[in-house]
Amino acid sequence: MRHASTGFGDVTSFSDDLNATRFVVDQALNEIVTATLVLVKSVGNGTVNVQPLVSQVDGAGNSYPHSIIQGMPYITLCGGSNAVVMTPVVGDIGLAVFAHSDTSAARANRKPSPPGSGRRFDWADGGYL
């Protein structure tokens, strides 16, 4: 049984050094965003607004929907002078993948750029497939 005061911990989380370390590592891994299923809510010029389909869960087991991720670029396949462009439509379900580092400067400059900040694996740095 989970309790709000212990988050995702349980009675074994701190029963010995191994379990305590595992709990700390698991909590850190929960901060990393890699990929998730999303629902397209609206489509702009080369971007989509999406909502993750897998809800958040708090330490007490309560489920909460994610908010909308705004302005996520969608991916087109390009090779030389050829491209496959499949513009998403509202209601499509796809995969959002998230970058290792802050992509804001590279997206704004449209060329190789240093990270815009120290943020890592963040919801703001995704692309829609």
N, C-alpha and C positions, 0 to 999 in steps of 0.2 A: 504494500500500500504506500502511495506517495503522499507526502505532506507538503503544503505550500512552503513551509520554512526550510525544507531540505532540497527543494527543486527536484531534480531527477535522481537524487540520492535515495538509498533505502537503508535498511538496518545493516547491510553488509558493506556499505560504501566506505566506512572508516573502521572496519573491524580489524584490519591489519595494514601494514605499509603497502602491500601490493594493491589491495582494493582501494586504498586512499589515492595512490598514484593513478590507478586506472580511472577513478572518478574525476580527478583533476584533468587528465588527458582527454577524457570524453567531453568534459565541459568546454575545453579549448577547441576540440574538433567541431562542436556544435556551432561555433562562430564562423566556420568556413562554409561558404556557399560555392558549390561546384556546378550542379545542373539540376533542373527540376521541370516537371510538366507545367505548362502555363496555358491559359485561355486568353485568346486575343479579344480585348475589349473595344479597341478602336485602332484605326490605321491612319498614319500620316504619310508624309513624303519620305519614304525610306525608313520609317520607324513604326513601331507598334507600341501600344499601351497594353500591358498584359497583367493577369492576375495568376499567381501560383495556385495550382489546383490542390496541392497537399497543404492542409491547414497547419497552423502553429498549434502546439500543445503546451500548456503550462505545467508546472510541477504537480499540480493537483489533478492533471488529466483532462482539464477543460480545453476544448477545441475553439480556435479563433481563426477566421479567414485572414489571409494576407491582404494588405492594401495593394493598390494598383502600382505597378512599376511603369513609370512614364518614359517615353522616348527611347525605347530599346531598339537599336538598329536591327533590321532583319537582313539575313544573309542571302546573297545571290551568288551563283556559281559563274565564274568568269574564267575564260582562257583565250588569250590573244584578243581577236576582235569578236569573239563569240561569248554569249552569255545565256544563262537560263535564269529568267526572272519569273518568280512565282509570287506575286503580291498576295500577302495574307488577307483574309477577310474576317470580319467580326464573327466570333464563334469558333474559329479554327483552334485546334489544340496542337501545340508544338512543344519543342524543347528549348528552354533557355539555358545557355551555358555562360559561365562567369569567369572573367579573366583573373589571372594571378595578381595583377597590379592595376592601379587606377588608370583607366583608359581615356579620361576626359580630355587631356591635352592632345593625344593622338587623334581622337575623333574631331576635335575642334580644328586642328591644324591640317588634318588629312595627310600627314607625313610622319615619319619616325620622330618621336618626341619622348622626353623623359616623363615618368609618371607625374600626374598632376598633384599627387599627395602620397602619403605613406599607406593609404588604405589598401587592403588585400582581400581577394575573394569576396567582393562586396556585391550586393544586389544592384548597385548603380552601374556596374561594369559588365553587363551582360549583352549577349546577342541572341536573337531569336532564329531558330531553325524550324 
